[in-house]
Amino acid sequence: MRDLISTDLFTGVEETIRTGLSHLLQQGQRISLISDANLLGALSIAPLEASLIDSNLPYRRRIGNIDNTVPRNSILIHNDGNVKGVSWNNEKKVLSISETLSPALSGHLGDDKIGPLTTVAICHSIAQLISPSGVLVRKIRPWAISGNWIHSCMDMTYDPVYVSMKELLTLEGTIRVIPIPEVPSPNVDSLDFIDENSLSDISDRWSSMGEEGRARSLSHLCRGALDSSSPSTSRLEEIVWNCILASGWKVDLASQIRASSIIWEEKNPKIATSEAIDMLLRSGRL
């Protein structure tokens, strides 16, 4: 695995993360992992738990409303939008993590393109520091990009952090990026602009098609999306042409995220969040 924390994406938070984590691990005490009860919380806590399990270090999971009663020796994850960046409270021994902005790719004029560095990506960088070659950390690694997939930035414009993360994970062999007809079991139940039977027919003929035929088939498949403002053009392109698949997966990342929403609809948010974390740790999938 490539070293996430040393990439340019994490330049603005690297020093604080290394300082805080060094103090937390030196204490030799149980570390509390705290987050809100939602999907981003589950996707952020899972890699941290994976690294602590891999390293045989004690920890406690705490899911729910974040208040002022944060115990010492904690990693606190904020996803409410009210806090930005990473901070270390040396007195309380609390490492606070929230989304921030990061320069990613450079434009044709040499200007930096800015995008969201999510709590999910940050927590994966921390997990790699705790357990650089851990089995569970590797299993969950494909989800490092999931926070950016969920982010509203994908619905408004081009996300350079998502593009950079996708390239990094592809180059290290963690993920493959393939068009939707090559996904063994895509979940399109919630995509009303895609007809499942039409997709199945295209998938059956995909290997015999040329590039022009493939492009024409997928354009025809998604023609219903042209009459709607959702999904955005950038997200539609990722849904159809750039599906993310990891080793052993039959369902792409975006499909798993869409399908997982039912967990929160049917169960108490705290229970749903804990179950999602457990699924990721157990199978590496949602």
N, C-alpha and C positions, 0 to 999 in steps of 0.2 A: 504494500500500500504506500502511496506517496504521502509525504508529510504535509498534512493539511495546514497546520499552524504556521508553517514556514512559507506558504504561498503569499503572494501579494494581497489576496483577498482578506487575509487576517492581520495585516500589518497594524491596523489601528487598535486591535484588541490583544495582540500576542503578548506583550509585556505584562499586562494586567493579569491575563490568564495564567501565565507561567508563575508569576509571583504568588497569586492567590492559591493556586493548586499546590505549589511547593509547601506553603504554610499548612494547608489542610492535610496533606499527606504526612508531614512531619509530626503532626499532633498524635498520630497513631490511634485516634479515636474514631468512633462511628461517625460517618458523614450522613447528614440528612439531605435528601433530595426532595425539593419542594416545588410544586407547580400547580397551576390552575387545572381544573378538571375538564379538559378538552383534547381534541386530536393533536394540536401542536404541543400540548403538555406531554402527551404520551410519546410522541415522536422525539421529543427533546430528552425526556428522562430515560428512555429505553437504552440509548448508547452509553449513558453514564452508568446505569445498572450493569450493562454488559461488561464494561471495563472493570468495574469493581468486583464482579463475580469472577471474571478471568484472573484477577490479581488476588483473589481470596481476601478482599478487604471488607470490613463490616460497614453496612449502610442501612438507612431506613428510608422508606418511601412515604412521602406525605402529599396527598392529593386533596385539593379543595381550595377554598378562598384563602388568598394570601393576606395575612394581617401583620400586626406588629410583634407577634409572639414567635418570631423566628429564632430557633435555638442556635447556640454556637455550633461551629463546625458544619456549616450548611452551604449547599449550592442552591441558589434561589432563582427560579426561572420565571420571568415576567413576559406575558404575551398580551397584555391589555393595551399596549400602545402608549401608556403614560410615562414609561421610562425608556431611555435609549442607551444602548451600549453596554459595556462590561465594567463593573466596579468591584473593588476589594475593600472590605471593612476589616482592618487588621485588629481592631479592638474586639469586635464581635466574632471574628473569623468567619465571615460570610462573603461568598463570591456570588455576586448578583449578575444575572445574564438576561439581556433583552436584545431585541432586534436593533441593528444599527445600519448605517449606509456604508457601502464599501466601493472603492474604485475597482473596476474589473478590467474590461477590455479597453483598448485605446481606439479612438475614432480616426478617420482618415486625416484629420488635422493634428493628431497627436494628443487630443484632449481625452481625459478619462471618462469612461462611461460608468455612471453610478447606479448601483442596484442594492436591494436589501440583503444584508447578511443576517439570516434568520437565527433564532435560538436553536433550531434543529442543527444547522450547519456548525454553529459554535460548539454545541454539545458533542458533536462527532469529533471535532478537533481536540476537545478535552479528553474524550474517551481514548483517542489514539495516544495521547501523552501518558495516560494512566497505564494503558495496556497496548503497546505498539503492535504486537503480533497476536493478540488474543483471539481465540476461536470465535467467541460471541461477538466481539467487536467487528471481525471480518464478516460474520453472518449478517449483521445489521447495516454494514457499510453502505449498501445501495440506497438506503433511506436518507443519506446525508443531503440529498437534493430535494427531498419531499417538502421541506418548508417553503422552498421557492416555488414549487409547483402549486401549493395551496395559496400562496400569496396573491393578493389582488393586483399586484404589479403585472402579473401575467395577463390580466384582462384589459390592461390599459396601454401597455407599450412593451417594447423589447426589454428583457431582463438580462443584462450582461453577466450578473452573478450566476444565474441559472445556466447560461451558456458555458461559462467557465467551469462550473462544477460538473456539468455533464461531460465536457471534454476531459477533465481530469479523471473522472471515474471510468470513462471509456478507455483512456490510454493505459490505466493501471489494470484493466481487465475486470473491474468490478461489475460493470454493466455493458449491455449491448443496446444499441439504438436501432430500431427496426420499424418498418411500416406496419400498420394494424393488421393487414392480411397475413403477416408472418407470425403474429402472436397466437400461440396455441389456443388459448381460451379467453379472448377479450370480453370484458363485461360492458355491454352497451345498453343495458336496460334503462339507464337514466339519460341516455343520449337520444332524444326523440327525433333527431335529424338523421340518424343512421338506422336503416332497416337491417335487422339481424340476418334475414334470409339473403338479402342482397350481398351483405358482407361475406356470408358463408360461400356464396357462389363465386365471388371475386377471389376468395382465398383458395378455392379449389382450382381456379384457372391461373393463379398468380405466377406459378413457376413457368408457364408457357407463354406469358406475356412479355412483350418488349417494354422499354422504358416509356414510350409514348402511350401504349395501351394501358400500362399501369397508372400513369398520370390521369388519363382520360377516365378510367374506371373509378378512381378515388374522387375525382372532381364530381362525377355523376352521383356517387354515393353520398356526398356531403352537400349536394345542391340545396337541400332544405335549410341548411345553416345560413345560407346567403340572405334569407328573408328575416333573419333575427339578429339582434345586437349581441346575443350570447350564444355560443362562446365567441370571444374576440378572435380576430384573424390569427394572432400569435398563438393563442391557446389551441385553436382548431388545428393549426399546423402540427403542433406537438401531439395532439390526440391522434391524428391520422397518419402522419409521416414519421414521427420521432418517438415511438413508444419505447419505454425503458423496461428492459428485461434483465434479470440477474440469473445466475446459474441456478438451475433447478426450478425456476419459476415457469408456470404456464399462463399466469395472469400478469399483465403489465402493471407497473406502479400506479399509474393514474386510475386504472380500473379498480385496483385494490382500495385506493383512497375513496373513490366514489361508493364502493360497496360497503366500506366500513362505517359510513354515516348512519346506517341502520342501528348500529350498536348504541349510539347516543340517543336515537329516537325511541328505543325500546327500554332503556335501562337508566337508572340513576347515573348522572354524569361521573361521579367518583368511581362507581363500579365499572362503568364503561371504559373509563380511562385506564384503570388498573388491568382490566381484561385485555385491552389493546396492547399495553406494555408486555403482559405475559405472553400474548400471541407472538409478538416480535421476538422476544427472548427465546421462546420455544421453537419457532419454525423459521424466523427471519421474514415472515410474511404477515399481512393483515387479513 
